[in-house]
């Protein structure tokens, strides 16, 4: 905090939970009246107040991010609500605030005038940060035209103090490597990394407390993948039974298999999207080989691996050819972005539940009917680890009605919900609720509803067109967590915060669903719109000026 007087400060954290913890510690220091300069003293006071107000409206007064925001200490990571993240980026860019606690999200294309970058860890999650990612991150400090220079500070004094120590000198070696751009890793491909498949153990569950790996041929795995979940689960069980003593447990293997299978599903989706692009006869063997050669993995591979990549594409293409013969179905499958097995399952569900879907009239009825499908096809970790699916459904129902995050969190708190099972399940935090909604429902849920629409179009049923319209609205409500077409249109127009888009709609009595009509309505009552936005961060006032001219 002492550095903020000289310029903007960013604290880089390897994990989102660390960013939250630092905000909590900062608030405790301030509450204990530690004699330190506060970032708010060198920030725009009005902007800090507006940022704090938006935090409170979204996260509640007790959230660590809200409490730290009151003092000009902002957080920026994957579980920061979208509107707050945009506001923080704008405030930092315009030098309205000077202190941000962040993860690598800050390095992903955000151009901010940072004077000091403090590095708390060289790890992202459980893995060491890559040199190229670290170089991108430190490039945020001392940007041209903003500061003449920037400083990179490593928070752990042991890194330098014990650089010559035989036991701890490895830390200094890592730092030197990260600071050397010539050590940057080559481009990688998720497919290339699967040849061969490397299955890793959980060292803490191994009888010798060591890291171990197993190799599996990608082509054999592809055949198990094609056979479906039961085949994969059977193989997981066999590996766990044979090598469980070395930390290859079911819980350790399953997420790895899910990642492997997801990569193969992406290839299936790639093949399907290209299947009938040229003509209705589909892909010939030469076309499949050509698609395999277009991949990054193929360009990185040696001759042996290139043969495996081509054979992998042929195996997956053969499965498509044998199981999806109708051209219209193939086109529908290609638009879903799912792999063959998941798409077939969703298509079968639509066929079995077509009557029920057509009868639905409200979002609640659609949610009730599709809930089992949503729970099966949502990949989000907190969503799947949530121990009470009935309470989770209640949270989802409130999400699509526009309920703010802190009230969604209170539903979980009231029901004492946990993440995970077993002896030590974790307490649900508000960050988990945000991840479930903006990370899970907004992507996996919306993707699923899009697939439902594709398969409904293949049905020759009366009322299918109206159903698709209802589903498309439901999809946007899942994506944004908003209750009406008006609030959704305002969000998409550029007022990209759930609280603000609803406030504008309610305060100005807006009812239009088309963006052009909303722009006209806002122009007619510009003073009213400015009055509403005056209490929110300046980013949204800037957006309104850009939209209205």
C-alpha positions as CSV (number, residue, x, y, z in Angstrom):
1,X,0.0,0.0,0.0
2,X,3.0,2.3,0.5
3,X,3.7,2.1,-3.2
4,X,0.3,3.4,-4.3
5,X,1.5,7.0,-3.8
6,X,3.9,6.6,-6.7
7,X,1.6,4.9,-9.1
8,X,-0.8,2.0,-9.8
9,X,-0.1,-1.3,-8.0
10,X,-1.1,-4.7,-9.1
11,X,-0.6,-7.8,-6.9
12,X,-0.5,-11.0,-9.0
13,X,-1.9,-14.1,-7.3
14,X,-1.6,-17.7,-8.6
15,X,-5.1,-18.6,-7.4
16,X,-8.4,-16.8,-7.1
17,X,-8.6,-17.8,-3.5
18,X,-5.3,-16.1,-2.8
19,X,-6.7,-12.9,-4.3
20,X,-9.7,-13.1,-2.0
21,X,-7.5,-13.8,1.0
22,X,-5.3,-10.7,0.3
23,X,-8.4,-8.5,0.1
24,X,-9.5,-9.9,3.5
25,X,-6.1,-9.3,5.0
26,X,-6.0,-5.8,3.7
27,X,-9.3,-5.0,5.3
28,X,-8.2,-6.4,8.6
29,X,-5.1,-4.3,8.6
30,X,-7.2,-1.2,7.9
31,X,-9.7,-2.0,10.6
32,X,-6.8,-2.4,13.1
33,X,-5.8,1.2,12.2
34,X,-2.3,0.2,11.0
35,X,-0.6,3.4,10.0
36,X,-0.4,2.8,6.3
37,X,-1.4,5.1,3.4
38,X,-4.7,3.9,1.9
39,X,-5.1,3.5,-1.9
40,X,-8.3,5.5,-1.8
41,X,-6.2,8.5,-0.7
42,X,-4.5,8.5,-4.1
43,X,-7.6,7.5,-6.1
44,X,-10.7,9.4,-7.4
45,X,-12.9,9.3,-4.3
46,X,-16.1,9.5,-6.3
47,X,-15.1,6.6,-8.5
48,X,-14.1,4.5,-5.4
49,X,-17.6,5.2,-3.9
50,X,-19.3,4.2,-7.2
51,X,-17.2,1.0,-7.4
52,X,-18.0,0.1,-3.8
53,X,-21.7,0.7,-4.5
54,X,-21.7,-1.7,-7.5
55,X,-19.8,-4.3,-5.4
56,X,-22.4,-4.1,-2.7
57,X,-25.3,-4.4,-5.1
58,X,-23.8,-7.5,-6.6
59,X,-22.0,-9.2,-3.8
60,X,-23.4,-7.7,-0.6
61,X,-21.7,-5.6,2.1
62,X,-20.0,-8.6,3.8
63,X,-18.1,-9.9,0.7
64,X,-14.3,-9.4,1.1
65,X,-14.2,-7.7,-2.4
66,X,-16.9,-5.2,-1.3
67,X,-15.1,-4.4,1.9
68,X,-11.8,-3.9,0.2
69,X,-13.3,-1.9,-2.6
70,X,-14.5,0.7,-0.1
71,X,-10.8,1.5,0.6
72,X,-9.8,1.5,-3.1
73,X,-8.4,-2.0,-3.2
74,X,-10.1,-3.8,-6.1
75,X,-10.0,-7.5,-7.1
76,X,-9.9,-8.8,-10.7
77,X,-10.1,-12.5,-11.4
78,X,-12.2,-15.2,-13.0
79,X,-14.9,-15.1,-10.3
80,X,-15.3,-11.3,-10.4
81,X,-18.7,-10.5,-11.9
82,X,-18.5,-9.3,-15.5
83,X,-19.8,-5.8,-14.8
84,X,-17.4,-5.2,-11.9
85,X,-14.4,-6.5,-14.0
86,X,-15.2,-4.1,-16.8
87,X,-15.5,-1.2,-14.3
88,X,-12.2,-2.1,-12.6
89,X,-10.3,-2.3,-15.9
90,X,-11.7,1.1,-16.9
91,X,-10.9,2.8,-13.6
92,X,-7.3,1.5,-13.7
93,X,-6.9,2.5,-17.3
94,X,-8.1,6.0,-16.6
95,X,-5.9,6.2,-13.4
96,X,-9.1,6.6,-11.3
97,X,-8.0,3.9,-8.9
98,X,-4.5,2.6,-8.1
99,X,-4.6,-0.8,-6.4
100,X,-5.8,-4.1,-7.9
101,X,-5.4,-7.7,-6.6
102,X,-5.5,-10.0,-9.6
103,X,-4.9,-13.4,-11.2
104,X,-3.6,-13.9,-14.8
105,X,-6.9,-12.6,-16.1
106,X,-5.2,-9.2,-16.0
107,X,-2.6,-10.4,-18.6
108,X,-5.3,-11.5,-21.1
109,X,-5.4,-8.5,-23.3
110,X,-6.1,-5.8,-20.7
111,X,-4.0,-2.7,-21.3
112,X,-3.6,-1.1,-17.9
113,X,-1.1,1.6,-16.6
114,X,0.6,-0.4,-13.9
115,X,3.7,1.1,-12.2
116,X,4.4,-1.8,-9.8
117,X,3.6,-5.5,-10.3
118,X,4.0,-7.5,-7.1
119,X,4.3,-11.3,-7.7
120,X,3.1,-13.4,-4.8
121,X,3.6,-16.8,-6.5
122,X,5.2,-18.3,-9.6
123,X,2.4,-20.9,-9.7
124,X,-1.0,-20.9,-11.3
125,X,-3.1,-23.3,-9.4
126,X,-0.9,-26.4,-9.0
127,X,1.4,-25.7,-12.0
128,X,4.2,-23.3,-12.4
129,X,3.4,-20.4,-14.6
130,X,4.7,-20.7,-18.1
131,X,7.5,-18.3,-19.1
132,X,5.5,-16.9,-22.0
133,X,2.5,-16.2,-19.8
134,X,4.8,-14.6,-17.2
135,X,6.4,-12.4,-19.9
136,X,2.9,-11.4,-21.0
137,X,2.0,-10.6,-17.4
138,X,5.0,-8.5,-16.6
139,X,4.4,-6.6,-19.9
140,X,1.5,-4.9,-18.0
141,X,4.0,-2.9,-15.9
142,X,5.4,0.3,-17.3
143,X,3.3,0.4,-20.5
144,X,4.6,2.8,-23.2
145,X,2.9,6.2,-23.0
146,X,1.8,5.6,-19.4
147,X,4.9,5.2,-17.3
148,X,8.6,5.6,-18.2
149,X,9.3,2.4,-16.4
150,X,7.7,-0.4,-14.4
151,X,8.9,-2.5,-11.5
152,X,8.4,-6.2,-10.9
153,X,8.7,-7.2,-7.2
154,X,8.7,-10.7,-5.9
155,X,7.0,-10.8,-2.5
156,X,8.9,-13.7,-1.1
157,X,12.2,-12.5,0.3
158,X,13.5,-16.1,0.4
159,X,13.8,-16.0,-3.4
160,X,16.8,-13.7,-3.3
161,X,18.1,-14.0,0.2
162,X,18.6,-17.8,-0.1
163,X,19.6,-17.9,-3.8
164,X,22.9,-19.6,-2.9
165,X,21.4,-22.0,-0.4
166,X,21.5,-25.6,-1.7
167,X,18.1,-26.3,-0.3
168,X,16.2,-23.2,-1.4
169,X,18.2,-21.9,-4.4
170,X,15.8,-23.5,-6.8
171,X,13.4,-20.6,-6.2
172,X,15.9,-18.1,-7.6
173,X,16.6,-20.3,-10.6
174,X,12.9,-20.4,-11.4
175,X,12.7,-16.6,-11.2
176,X,15.7,-16.2,-13.5
177,X,14.1,-18.5,-16.0
178,X,10.8,-16.7,-15.9
179,X,12.5,-13.3,-16.5
180,X,14.3,-14.7,-19.5
181,X,12.1,-14.4,-22.6
182,X,14.4,-16.8,-24.5
183,X,13.1,-19.5,-22.2
184,X,9.6,-19.2,-23.5
185,X,7.9,-22.4,-24.3
186,X,6.9,-23.5,-27.7
187,X,3.2,-23.4,-28.8
188,X,1.3,-26.4,-27.5
189,X,-1.7,-28.3,-28.7
190,X,-4.2,-30.2,-26.4
191,X,-4.4,-32.9,-29.0
192,X,-0.6,-33.2,-29.3
193,X,-0.3,-33.6,-25.6
194,X,-2.5,-36.7,-25.8
195,X,-0.1,-38.7,-27.9
196,X,0.5,-40.7,-25.9
197,X,-2.0,-40.3,-23.1
198,X,-0.3,-39.7,-19.8
199,X,-2.3,-40.6,-16.7
200,X,-1.0,-39.0,-13.5
201,X,-1.5,-40.2,-10.0
202,X,-2.3,-38.4,-6.8
203,X,1.0,-38.5,-4.9
204,X,-0.7,-38.0,-1.5
205,X,-2.6,-41.3,-2.1
206,X,0.5,-43.3,-3.2
207,X,2.0,-45.7,-0.8
208,X,5.5,-44.4,-1.6
209,X,4.4,-40.7,-1.7
210,X,5.9,-40.3,-5.2
211,X,4.7,-39.1,-8.5
212,X,3.9,-41.8,-11.0
213,X,2.5,-41.9,-14.6
214,X,0.9,-44.4,-16.8
215,X,0.8,-44.3,-20.6
216,X,-2.1,-45.3,-22.8
217,X,-2.4,-45.4,-26.6
218,X,-4.6,-42.6,-27.9
219,X,-6.2,-44.9,-30.5
220,X,-7.3,-47.4,-27.8
221,X,-8.7,-44.6,-25.8
222,X,-10.6,-43.3,-28.8
223,X,-12.3,-46.7,-29.2
224,X,-13.3,-46.7,-25.5
225,X,-14.6,-43.1,-26.0
226,X,-16.7,-44.1,-28.9
227,X,-18.2,-46.9,-26.9
228,X,-19.5,-44.4,-24.3
229,X,-19.3,-43.5,-20.7
230,X,-19.8,-47.1,-19.4
231,X,-16.7,-48.2,-21.3
232,X,-14.6,-45.3,-20.0
233,X,-15.8,-46.0,-16.4
234,X,-15.0,-49.7,-16.8
235,X,-11.4,-48.8,-17.8
236,X,-11.1,-46.3,-14.9
237,X,-12.2,-49.1,-12.5
238,X,-9.6,-51.5,-13.9
239,X,-6.8,-49.0,-13.7
240,X,-7.8,-48.0,-10.1
241,X,-8.0,-51.7,-9.1
242,X,-4.6,-52.5,-10.5
243,X,-2.6,-49.4,-9.6
244,X,-4.7,-47.8,-6.8
245,X,-1.9,-48.4,-4.3
246,X,0.2,-45.9,-6.3
247,X,-2.3,-43.1,-6.1
248,X,-4.3,-44.0,-9.3
249,X,-7.7,-43.7,-7.6
250,X,-11.0,-43.4,-9.4
251,X,-11.4,-39.7,-8.3
252,X,-7.9,-39.0,-9.6
253,X,-8.3,-40.7,-13.0
254,X,-11.9,-39.6,-13.8
255,X,-11.3,-35.9,-14.4
256,X,-8.3,-36.7,-16.6
257,X,-10.4,-39.1,-18.7
258,X,-13.1,-36.4,-18.9
259,X,-10.5,-34.0,-20.3
260,X,-9.2,-36.6,-22.8
261,X,-12.8,-37.4,-23.9
262,X,-13.6,-33.7,-24.2
263,X,-10.7,-33.2,-26.6
264,X,-11.9,-36.1,-28.8
265,X,-15.4,-34.7,-28.7
266,X,-14.0,-31.4,-30.0
267,X,-12.4,-33.3,-32.9
268,X,-15.8,-34.9,-33.6
269,X,-17.4,-31.5,-33.6
270,X,-14.8,-30.3,-36.0
271,X,-15.4,-33.2,-38.3
272,X,-19.2,-32.8,-38.2
273,X,-19.0,-29.1,-38.9
274,X,-17.0,-29.8,-42.0
275,X,-18.8,-33.0,-43.1
276,X,-21.3,-31.6,-45.5
277,X,-19.5,-28.3,-46.2
278,X,-18.5,-29.2,-49.7
279,X,-21.3,-31.5,-50.9
280,X,-24.0,-33.8,-49.5
281,X,-21.9,-36.9,-49.9
282,X,-19.8,-36.0,-46.9
283,X,-16.1,-36.5,-46.3
284,X,-14.0,-38.9,-48.2
285,X,-10.9,-40.4,-46.6
286,X,-8.6,-37.9,-48.4
287,X,-10.8,-35.0,-46.9
288,X,-10.4,-36.5,-43.4
289,X,-6.7,-36.8,-43.8
290,X,-6.5,-33.2,-45.0
291,X,-8.5,-32.0,-42.0
292,X,-6.0,-33.8,-39.7
293,X,-3.1,-32.1,-41.5
294,X,-4.7,-28.7,-40.8
295,X,-4.3,-29.1,-37.0
296,X,-1.6,-27.5,-34.9
297,X,-0.8,-31.0,-33.4
298,X,0.0,-32.3,-36.9
299,X,2.4,-29.5,-37.6
300,X,4.2,-30.1,-34.3
301,X,4.4,-33.9,-34.6
302,X,7.0,-36.2,-35.9
303,X,6.2,-38.8,-38.6
304,X,5.1,-41.5,-36.1
305,X,2.7,-39.1,-34.3
306,X,1.4,-37.7,-37.6
307,X,0.3,-41.2,-38.5
308,X,-1.5,-41.6,-35.2
309,X,-3.3,-38.3,-35.7
310,X,-4.5,-39.3,-39.1
311,X,-5.6,-42.7,-37.8
312,X,-7.4,-41.0,-34.9
313,X,-9.3,-38.8,-37.3
314,X,-10.3,-41.8,-39.4
315,X,-11.6,-43.7,-36.4
316,X,-13.7,-40.8,-35.2
317,X,-14.9,-40.1,-38.7
318,X,-15.9,-43.8,-39.2
319,X,-18.0,-43.6,-36.1
320,X,-19.8,-40.5,-37.5
321,X,-20.4,-42.2,-40.8
322,X,-21.9,-45.3,-39.2
323,X,-24.1,-43.6,-36.7
324,X,-25.3,-40.4,-38.3
325,X,-26.3,-41.3,-41.8
326,X,-29.1,-38.6,-42.4
327,X,-27.6,-35.4,-43.7
328,X,-30.0,-33.2,-41.8
329,X,-29.2,-34.9,-38.5
330,X,-25.5,-34.6,-39.3
331,X,-25.9,-30.8,-39.9
332,X,-27.8,-30.5,-36.6
333,X,-25.1,-32.5,-34.8
334,X,-22.4,-30.3,-36.3
335,X,-24.0,-27.1,-35.0
336,X,-24.3,-28.3,-31.4
337,X,-20.6,-28.2,-30.8
338,X,-21.0,-31.5,-28.8
339,X,-19.3,-34.8,-29.5
340,X,-21.2,-37.7,-31.1
341,X,-22.2,-39.5,-27.8
342,X,-23.4,-36.4,-26.0
343,X,-25.2,-35.1,-29.1
344,X,-27.0,-38.5,-29.6
345,X,-28.0,-38.5,-26.0
346,X,-29.5,-34.9,-26.3
347,X,-31.2,-35.8,-29.5
348,X,-32.8,-38.9,-27.9
349,X,-33.9,-36.8,-25.0
350,X,-35.6,-34.3,-27.3
351,X,-37.4,-37.0,-29.2
352,X,-38.7,-38.6,-25.9
353,X,-39.7,-35.2,-24.4
354,X,-41.0,-33.3,-27.4
355,X,-44.6,-33.3,-26.2
356,X,-43.6,-32.0,-22.8
357,X,-41.3,-29.3,-24.3
358,X,-44.0,-28.0,-26.6
359,X,-46.5,-27.8,-23.7
360,X,-44.1,-25.6,-21.6
361,X,-45.0,-21.9,-21.5
362,X,-42.8,-20.4,-18.8
363,X,-39.0,-20.5,-18.0
364,X,-39.8,-22.3,-14.7
365,X,-41.5,-25.1,-16.6
366,X,-38.6,-25.3,-19.1
367,X,-36.2,-25.5,-16.2
368,X,-38.2,-28.2,-14.4
369,X,-38.2,-30.4,-17.5
370,X,-34.6,-29.8,-18.6
371,X,-33.0,-29.8,-15.2
372,X,-31.9,-33.5,-15.3
373,X,-30.3,-32.7,-18.7
374,X,-28.6,-29.6,-17.4
375,X,-27.1,-31.4,-14.4
376,X,-25.7,-34.1,-16.7
377,X,-24.1,-31.8,-19.3
378,X,-22.8,-29.0,-17.1
379,X,-19.0,-29.4,-16.8
380,X,-18.5,-26.6,-14.2
381,X,-16.6,-28.0,-11.1
382,X,-18.5,-26.2,-8.3
383,X,-21.8,-27.0,-10.0
384,X,-21.0,-30.7,-10.1
385,X,-19.5,-30.7,-6.5
386,X,-22.6,-28.9,-5.1
387,X,-23.9,-31.5,-2.6
388,X,-27.6,-30.5,-2.7
389,X,-29.0,-30.4,-6.2
390,X,-32.5,-29.3,-5.1
391,X,-31.0,-26.2,-3.5
392,X,-28.8,-25.7,-6.6
393,X,-31.9,-25.8,-8.7
394,X,-33.5,-23.1,-6.5
395,X,-30.3,-21.0,-7.0
396,X,-30.6,-21.5,-10.8
397,X,-34.2,-20.5,-10.8
398,X,-33.4,-17.3,-8.9
399,X,-30.4,-16.6,-11.2
400,X,-32.7,-16.4,-14.2
401,X,-35.0,-14.0,-12.4
402,X,-32.2,-11.5,-11.9
403,X,-31.5,-12.2,-8.1
404,X,-28.1,-10.6,-7.2
405,X,-25.2,-12.9,-6.3
406,X,-25.3,-12.2,-2.5
407,X,-28.9,-13.3,-2.3
408,X,-28.1,-16.5,-4.3
409,X,-25.3,-17.1,-1.8
410,X,-27.7,-16.7,1.1
411,X,-29.8,-19.5,-0.3
412,X,-26.8,-21.8,-0.1
413,X,-25.9,-20.5,3.4
414,X,-29.4,-21.0,4.7
415,X,-29.3,-24.7,3.6
416,X,-25.7,-25.2,4.8
417,X,-24.6,-26.5,1.4
418,X,-21.1,-27.9,0.8
419,X,-18.9,-28.6,-2.2
420,X,-17.8,-32.2,-2.4
421,X,-18.5,-35.2,-0.3
422,X,-16.6,-37.4,2.1
423,X,-15.1,-36.4,5.4
424,X,-14.0,-32.8,4.5
425,X,-16.4,-31.1,2.1
426,X,-15.7,-27.4,1.5
427,X,-18.0,-24.6,2.5
428,X,-19.7,-22.9,-0.4
429,X,-18.4,-19.3,-0.9
430,X,-19.9,-16.5,-2.9
431,X,-17.1,-16.9,-5.5
432,X,-18.4,-20.5,-6.1
433,X,-21.9,-19.1,-6.7
434,X,-20.5,-16.7,-9.3
435,X,-18.5,-19.4,-10.9
436,X,-21.6,-21.7,-11.1
437,X,-23.7,-18.9,-12.7
438,X,-21.2,-17.0,-14.9
439,X,-18.9,-19.9,-15.6
440,X,-21.3,-22.9,-15.7
441,X,-24.8,-21.8,-16.6
442,X,-23.7,-19.0,-18.9
443,X,-21.7,-21.4,-21.0
444,X,-22.6,-25.0,-20.5
445,X,-26.3,-24.3,-19.9
446,X,-26.6,-21.9,-22.9
447,X,-24.7,-24.5,-25.1
448,X,-27.2,-27.2,-24.1
449,X,-30.3,-25.1,-24.8
450,X,-28.8,-24.2,-28.2
451,X,-28.4,-27.9,-29.0
452,X,-32.1,-28.5,-27.9
453,X,-33.1,-25.9,-30.5
454,X,-31.1,-27.6,-33.2
455,X,-32.7,-30.9,-32.6
456,X,-36.2,-29.5,-32.2
457,X,-35.8,-28.0,-35.8
458,X,-35.4,-31.5,-37.1
459,X,-38.9,-32.5,-35.7
460,X,-41.9,-32.0,-37.8
461,X,-44.1,-30.9,-34.9
462,X,-46.8,-28.3,-34.6
463,X,-45.7,-25.6,-32.2
464,X,-42.0,-26.2,-32.7
465,X,-41.4,-22.7,-34.0
466,X,-42.9,-21.1,-30.9
467,X,-41.0,-23.5,-28.6
468,X,-37.7,-22.5,-30.2
469,X,-38.5,-18.8,-29.6
470,X,-39.2,-19.6,-25.9
471,X,-36.0,-21.7,-25.6
472,X,-33.9,-18.9,-27.2
473,X,-35.2,-16.5,-24.6
474,X,-34.6,-19.1,-21.8
475,X,-31.0,-19.6,-23.2
476,X,-30.3,-15.8,-22.8
477,X,-31.7,-15.8,-19.3
478,X,-29.4,-18.7,-18.4
479,X,-26.5,-16.9,-20.0
480,X,-27.0,-13.5,-18.4
481,X,-29.0,-14.2,-15.3
482,X,-31.7,-11.7,-16.3
483,X,-35.5,-11.9,-16.2
484,X,-36.8,-10.0,-19.2
485,X,-36.1,-9.3,-22.8
486,X,-35.6,-5.6,-22.0
487,X,-32.9,-6.2,-19.4
488,X,-31.2,-8.7,-21.7
489,X,-31.2,-6.2,-24.6
490,X,-29.8,-3.5,-22.3
491,X,-27.1,-5.9,-21.2
492,X,-26.2,-6.7,-24.8
493,X,-26.3,-3.1,-25.7
494,X,-23.3,-2.4,-23.5
495,X,-24.8,-2.0,-19.9
496,X,-23.2,-5.3,-19.1
497,X,-24.0,-5.7,-15.5
498,X,-27.0,-7.5,-14.1
499,X,-27.8,-4.9,-11.5
500,X,-27.4,-1.9,-13.8
501,X,-29.4,-3.4,-16.8
502,X,-32.3,-4.2,-14.4
503,X,-32.1,-0.8,-12.7
504,X,-32.2,1.1,-16.0
505,X,-35.2,-1.0,-17.2
506,X,-37.1,-0.4,-13.9
507,X,-36.2,3.2,-13.3
508,X,-37.0,4.4,-16.8
509,X,-40.0,2.1,-17.3
510,X,-38.4,0.6,-20.4
511,X,-40.3,-2.2,-22.2
512,X,-38.7,-2.5,-25.6
513,X,-37.0,-5.7,-26.5
514,X,-35.1,-4.4,-29.6
515,X,-31.8,-2.6,-29.2
516,X,-32.7,0.2,-31.7
517,X,-35.9,0.9,-29.8
518,X,-34.0,1.0,-26.5
519,X,-31.5,3.5,-27.9
520,X,-34.4,5.7,-29.0
521,X,-36.0,5.5,-25.6
522,X,-32.7,6.3,-23.8
523,X,-32.2,9.3,-26.1
524,X,-35.6,10.6,-25.3
525,X,-34.9,10.4,-21.5
526,X,-31.2,10.9,-21.5
527,X,-31.4,13.0,-18.3
528,X,-33.1,10.1,-16.6
529,X,-30.6,7.6,-17.8
530,X,-27.7,9.8,-16.6
531,X,-29.4,10.1,-13.2
532,X,-29.6,6.3,-12.9
533,X,-26.0,5.8,-14.0
534,X,-24.6,8.6,-11.8
535,X,-24.3,6.2,-8.9
536,X,-22.5,3.5,-10.9
537,X,-18.8,3.4,-12.1
538,X,-17.9,5.8,-14.8
539,X,-17.4,2.9,-17.3
540,X,-21.1,2.7,-17.8
541,X,-21.5,6.5,-18.2
542,X,-18.8,6.2,-20.9
543,X,-20.7,3.4,-22.6
544,X,-23.9,5.4,-22.7
545,X,-22.1,8.3,-24.3
546,X,-20.7,5.9,-26.9
547,X,-24.1,4.3,-27.6
548,X,-26.2,7.5,-27.7
549,X,-23.5,9.7,-29.3
